[in-house]
Amino acid sequence: MFLFLEYGGVILMERVVALVRENGRTKILTADNSAGESVFTPQALDARGKRFLGGQNVKESPEGERKGKR
């Protein structure tokens, strides 16, 4: 899954460690100690990602690969 940011940036969700809401902005902290920022709430970021997937439910298979399910 991806986080689609308002300025056209995209962050792979597997890299995200935490989403922190502070002063009307959402800080996106990643595993490599980098950070991004968004005006969107975590819920809005999730909805944008789901719209990109076309409403598919994404689940992880036992082998660890991601598969889309309609």
C-alpha positions as CSV (number, residue, x, y, z in Angstrom):
1,M,0.0,0.0,0.0
2,F,1.1,3.5,-0.6
3,L,0.5,6.9,1.0
4,F,-0.3,9.5,-1.6
5,L,0.7,13.0,-0.5
6,E,-0.8,16.2,-1.6
7,Y,2.3,17.5,-3.4
8,G,2.5,14.4,-5.6
9,G,4.8,12.4,-3.3
10,V,4.3,8.7,-2.6
11,I,5.6,6.7,0.3
12,L,5.5,3.0,0.5
13,M,3.5,2.0,3.6
14,E,6.0,-0.8,4.5
15,R,8.5,2.0,5.3
16,V,6.2,3.9,7.6
17,V,6.8,3.4,11.3
18,A,4.3,6.0,12.6
19,L,1.8,8.7,11.6
20,V,1.7,11.5,14.2
21,R,-0.9,14.2,14.1
22,E,0.4,17.5,15.4
23,N,-0.7,21.1,14.9
24,G,-3.0,20.3,12.0
25,R,-0.4,18.3,10.1
26,T,0.5,14.6,9.9
27,K,4.1,13.7,10.4
28,I,5.1,10.5,8.6
29,L,8.1,8.8,10.3
30,T,9.9,6.0,8.3
31,A,12.2,3.1,9.1
32,D,15.2,4.9,7.6
33,N,14.7,7.8,10.1
34,S,13.4,10.1,7.4
35,A,10.2,12.0,7.8
36,G,7.5,13.5,5.6
37,E,4.6,15.7,6.3
38,S,1.1,16.1,5.1
39,V,-2.0,18.2,5.8
40,F,-4.1,15.1,5.4
41,T,-5.3,13.2,8.4
42,P,-4.2,9.5,8.6
43,Q,-7.8,8.5,7.7
44,A,-7.7,10.7,4.5
45,L,-4.3,9.2,3.6
46,D,-5.7,5.7,4.0
47,A,-8.8,6.6,1.8
48,R,-6.5,8.0,-0.9
49,G,-4.6,4.8,-1.0
50,K,-7.7,2.7,-1.2
51,R,-9.1,4.8,-4.1
52,F,-5.8,4.3,-6.0
53,L,-6.2,0.5,-5.6
54,G,-9.7,0.8,-7.1
55,G,-11.4,-0.4,-4.0
56,Q,-9.5,-3.7,-3.9
57,N,-8.8,-5.3,-0.5
58,V,-5.1,-6.1,-0.3
59,K,-4.0,-9.0,1.8
60,E,-0.7,-10.7,2.4
61,S,-0.4,-14.3,1.3
62,P,1.4,-16.9,3.5
63,E,4.4,-16.5,1.3
64,G,4.7,-12.9,2.2
65,E,3.7,-11.4,-1.2
66,R,0.8,-9.0,-1.5
67,K,-2.2,-10.0,-3.6
68,G,-5.2,-7.9,-4.6
69,K,-8.6,-9.4,-3.9
70,R,-11.8,-8.0,-5.4
